[in-house]
């Protein structure tokens, strides 16, 4: 099997809140907006995310506790500063990681962690784990 695309689908009672959040803070565009399904895409089309009411997908509303979306950005510090000034819940300020990311973490309205990162050089001790 050759997977062609990955679009996370999250059940929530607040489609309009999720739409507003991702449009306002991340510039996502709406690609489908129905009462029972919302699909959003990043400006450059590299990232998609979808939402449905819980009753429609046969699951409970997602509480945000265990999902992290990793979003690569041009400049983590600028993104963090803009989002923090907007009042978003910042879980982690910009931090350099040994595996080659400068990252910050914020939460969306239903508690999904958004791991914002930009690539930086990987530290030598992590290179042993590369598989490519």
TAMOJO-V393700 format. One record per pair of residues at least 12 apart in sequence whose ideal C-beta (glycine too) atoms are under 10 Angstrom apart, sorted by the first residue. I is the first residue (numbers start at 1). J is the second residue. D is the distance in whole Angstrom. If there is no record, write none. Layout:
i=I j=J d=D
i=I j=J d=D
This chain:
i=5 j=48 d=8
i=6 j=47 d=10
i=6 j=48 d=8
i=7 j=39 d=7
i=7 j=40 d=10
i=7 j=41 d=9
i=7 j=47 d=9
i=7 j=48 d=4
i=7 j=49 d=7
i=7 j=50 d=5
i=8 j=47 d=10
i=8 j=48 d=8
i=8 j=49 d=5
i=8 j=50 d=7
i=8 j=51 d=9
i=8 j=67 d=7
i=8 j=69 d=7
i=8 j=112 d=9
i=9 j=37 d=9
i=9 j=38 d=10
i=9 j=39 d=9
i=9 j=48 d=10
i=9 j=49 d=8
i=9 j=50 d=5
i=9 j=51 d=7
i=9 j=52 d=6
i=9 j=57 d=7
i=9 j=59 d=9
i=9 j=62 d=10
i=10 j=38 d=10
i=10 j=49 d=7
i=10 j=50 d=7
i=10 j=51 d=5
i=10 j=52 d=8
i=10 j=54 d=10
i=10 j=57 d=9
i=10 j=59 d=10
i=10 j=61 d=9
i=10 j=62 d=5
i=10 j=64 d=9
i=10 j=67 d=7
i=10 j=69 d=9
i=10 j=108 d=10
i=10 j=110 d=8
i=10 j=112 d=7
i=11 j=51 d=7
i=11 j=52 d=6
i=11 j=53 d=7
i=11 j=54 d=4
i=11 j=55 d=9
i=11 j=56 d=8
i=11 j=57 d=5
i=11 j=58 d=9
i=11 j=59 d=5
i=11 j=60 d=7
i=11 j=61 d=5
i=11 j=62 d=5
i=11 j=63 d=10
i=11 j=110 d=10
i=12 j=38 d=9
i=12 j=51 d=5
i=12 j=52 d=8
i=12 j=53 d=7
i=12 j=54 d=7
i=12 j=61 d=6
i=12 j=62 d=6
i=12 j=63 d=9
i=12 j=64 d=9
i=12 j=108 d=10
i=12 j=109 d=9
i=12 j=110 d=5
i=12 j=112 d=9
i=13 j=51 d=10
i=13 j=53 d=6
i=13 j=54 d=7
i=13 j=55 d=9
i=13 j=61 d=5
i=13 j=62 d=10
i=13 j=110 d=9
i=14 j=51 d=8
i=14 j=53 d=9
i=14 j=61 d=9
i=14 j=109 d=7
i=14 j=110 d=7
i=15 j=33 d=8
i=15 j=34 d=9
i=15 j=35 d=8
i=15 j=36 d=9
i=15 j=37 d=8
i=15 j=38 d=5
i=15 j=51 d=5
i=15 j=52 d=8
i=15 j=53 d=7
i=16 j=33 d=9
i=16 j=38 d=8
i=16 j=51 d=10
i=17 j=51 d=10
i=17 j=108 d=9
i=17 j=109 d=5
i=17 j=110 d=8
i=18 j=38 d=7
i=18 j=40 d=8
i=18 j=49 d=8
i=18 j=50 d=10
i=18 j=51 d=5
i=18 j=108 d=7
i=18 j=109 d=7
i=18 j=110 d=7
i=18 j=112 d=9
i=19 j=33 d=7
i=19 j=38 d=6
i=19 j=39 d=10
i=19 j=40 d=7
i=19 j=51 d=8
i=20 j=109 d=8
i=21 j=40 d=10
i=21 j=88 d=9
i=21 j=108 d=6
i=21 j=109 d=5
i=21 j=110 d=9
i=21 j=112 d=10
i=21 j=114 d=10
i=22 j=38 d=9
i=22 j=40 d=5
i=22 j=41 d=10
i=22 j=42 d=9
i=22 j=47 d=10
i=22 j=49 d=7
i=22 j=51 d=9
i=22 j=69 d=10
i=22 j=108 d=8
i=22 j=109 d=10
i=22 j=114 d=10
i=23 j=40 d=7
i=24 j=86 d=8
i=25 j=79 d=9
i=25 j=82 d=8
i=25 j=83 d=6
i=25 j=86 d=7
i=25 j=88 d=7
i=25 j=106 d=8
i=25 j=108 d=9
i=25 j=114 d=9
i=26 j=40 d=9
i=26 j=42 d=7
i=26 j=43 d=9
i=26 j=47 d=9
i=26 j=49 d=10
i=26 j=69 d=10
i=26 j=71 d=7
i=26 j=73 d=9
i=26 j=79 d=9
i=26 j=83 d=9
i=26 j=108 d=9
i=26 j=114 d=8
i=26 j=116 d=9
i=27 j=42 d=7
i=27 j=43 d=5
i=27 j=44 d=9
i=28 j=40 d=4
i=28 j=41 d=6
i=28 j=42 d=6
i=28 j=43 d=8
i=28 j=47 d=8
i=28 j=48 d=9
i=28 j=49 d=7
i=29 j=41 d=6
i=29 j=42 d=8
i=29 j=43 d=7
i=29 j=45 d=9
i=31 j=45 d=9
i=31 j=48 d=8
i=31 j=50 d=9
i=32 j=50 d=8
i=34 j=52 d=10
i=34 j=56 d=10
i=35 j=53 d=8
i=35 j=56 d=9
i=36 j=51 d=10
i=36 j=52 d=6
i=36 j=53 d=6
i=36 j=55 d=9
i=36 j=56 d=5
i=36 j=57 d=9
i=37 j=50 d=7
i=37 j=51 d=8
i=37 j=52 d=5
i=37 j=53 d=9
i=37 j=56 d=7
i=37 j=57 d=9
i=38 j=50 d=7
i=38 j=51 d=5
i=38 j=52 d=8
i=38 j=53 d=9
i=39 j=51 d=8
i=39 j=52 d=10
i=42 j=71 d=8
i=46 j=71 d=9
i=46 j=72 d=8
i=47 j=69 d=8
i=47 j=70 d=9
i=47 j=71 d=7
i=47 j=72 d=9
i=49 j=69 d=7
i=49 j=71 d=10
i=49 j=108 d=10
i=49 j=112 d=9
i=51 j=110 d=9
i=61 j=110 d=8
i=62 j=110 d=6
i=62 j=111 d=8
i=62 j=112 d=8
i=63 j=110 d=7
i=63 j=111 d=6
i=63 j=112 d=10
i=64 j=107 d=7
i=64 j=108 d=7
i=64 j=109 d=9
i=64 j=110 d=5
i=64 j=111 d=2
i=64 j=112 d=5
i=64 j=113 d=8
i=65 j=110 d=10
i=65 j=111 d=6
i=65 j=112 d=9
i=65 j=113 d=9
i=66 j=111 d=9
i=66 j=112 d=9
i=66 j=113 d=9
i=67 j=108 d=10
i=67 j=110 d=9
i=67 j=111 d=8
i=67 j=112 d=5
i=67 j=113 d=7
i=67 j=114 d=10
i=68 j=105 d=8
i=68 j=112 d=7
i=68 j=113 d=4
i=68 j=114 d=8
i=68 j=115 d=5
i=69 j=108 d=8
i=69 j=112 d=6
i=69 j=113 d=7
i=69 j=114 d=5
i=69 j=115 d=7
i=69 j=116 d=9
i=70 j=101 d=9
i=70 j=103 d=9
i=70 j=105 d=10
i=70 j=113 d=9
i=70 j=114 d=8
i=70 j=115 d=5
i=70 j=116 d=8
i=70 j=117 d=7
i=71 j=103 d=10
i=71 j=106 d=10
i=71 j=114 d=6
i=71 j=115 d=7
i=71 j=116 d=5
i=71 j=117 d=7
i=72 j=101 d=9
i=72 j=103 d=10
i=72 j=115 d=10
i=72 j=116 d=8
i=72 j=117 d=6
i=72 j=118 d=7
i=72 j=119 d=7
i=73 j=102 d=10
i=73 j=103 d=10
i=73 j=104 d=9
i=73 j=116 d=5
i=73 j=117 d=7
i=73 j=118 d=6
i=74 j=118 d=7
i=75 j=94 d=10
i=75 j=102 d=9
i=75 j=116 d=10
i=75 j=118 d=6
i=76 j=93 d=10
i=76 j=94 d=5
i=76 j=95 d=9
i=76 j=96 d=10
i=76 j=101 d=8
i=76 j=102 d=5
i=76 j=103 d=6
i=76 j=104 d=5
i=76 j=116 d=6
i=76 j=117 d=6
i=76 j=118 d=5
i=76 j=120 d=9
i=77 j=93 d=9
i=77 j=94 d=5
i=77 j=102 d=8
i=77 j=104 d=8
i=77 j=116 d=10
i=77 j=118 d=9
i=78 j=94 d=10
i=78 j=118 d=10
i=79 j=94 d=9
i=79 j=104 d=7
i=79 j=106 d=9
i=79 j=114 d=10
i=79 j=116 d=5
i=79 j=117 d=10
i=79 j=118 d=9
i=80 j=92 d=9
i=80 j=93 d=6
i=80 j=94 d=5
i=80 j=95 d=10
i=80 j=102 d=10
i=80 j=103 d=9
i=80 j=104 d=4
i=80 j=105 d=9
i=80 j=106 d=8
i=80 j=116 d=7
i=81 j=93 d=10
i=81 j=94 d=9
i=81 j=104 d=9
i=83 j=104 d=8
i=83 j=106 d=5
i=83 j=114 d=9
i=83 j=116 d=8
i=84 j=104 d=9
i=84 j=106 d=8
i=86 j=106 d=10
i=88 j=106 d=5
i=88 j=107 d=7
i=88 j=108 d=8
i=88 j=109 d=9
i=88 j=114 d=9
i=89 j=105 d=9
i=89 j=106 d=6
i=89 j=107 d=4
i=89 j=108 d=9
i=89 j=109 d=9
i=89 j=111 d=9
i=89 j=113 d=10
i=90 j=104 d=7
i=90 j=105 d=7
i=90 j=106 d=5
i=90 j=107 d=8
i=91 j=104 d=8
i=91 j=105 d=4
i=91 j=106 d=7
i=91 j=107 d=6
i=91 j=113 d=7
i=91 j=114 d=9
i=91 j=115 d=9
i=92 j=104 d=6
i=92 j=105 d=4
i=92 j=106 d=8
i=92 j=113 d=9
i=92 j=115 d=8
i=92 j=116 d=9
i=93 j=105 d=9
i=94 j=116 d=9
i=94 j=117 d=10
i=94 j=118 d=9
i=95 j=117 d=10
i=96 j=120 d=6
i=96 j=121 d=10
i=96 j=123 d=9
i=97 j=117 d=8
i=97 j=120 d=8
i=97 j=122 d=9
i=97 j=123 d=9
i=97 j=126 d=9
i=98 j=122 d=7
i=98 j=123 d=4
i=98 j=124 d=9
i=98 j=125 d=6
i=98 j=126 d=5
i=98 j=127 d=10
i=99 j=117 d=10
i=99 j=120 d=10
i=99 j=122 d=6
i=99 j=123 d=8
i=99 j=125 d=10
i=99 j=126 d=5
i=99 j=127 d=10
i=99 j=129 d=8
i=99 j=130 d=10
i=100 j=117 d=9
i=100 j=118 d=10
i=100 j=119 d=6
i=100 j=120 d=6
i=100 j=121 d=6
i=100 j=122 d=4
i=100 j=123 d=8
i=100 j=126 d=7
i=100 j=127 d=9
i=100 j=130 d=10
i=101 j=115 d=8
i=101 j=116 d=9
i=101 j=117 d=4
i=101 j=118 d=7
i=101 j=119 d=7
i=101 j=120 d=7
i=101 j=122 d=9
i=102 j=116 d=9
i=102 j=117 d=7
i=102 j=118 d=5
i=102 j=119 d=8
i=102 j=120 d=5
i=103 j=115 d=6
i=103 j=116 d=6
i=103 j=117 d=4
i=103 j=118 d=8
i=103 j=120 d=9
i=104 j=116 d=5
i=104 j=117 d=8
i=104 j=118 d=10
i=105 j=117 d=9
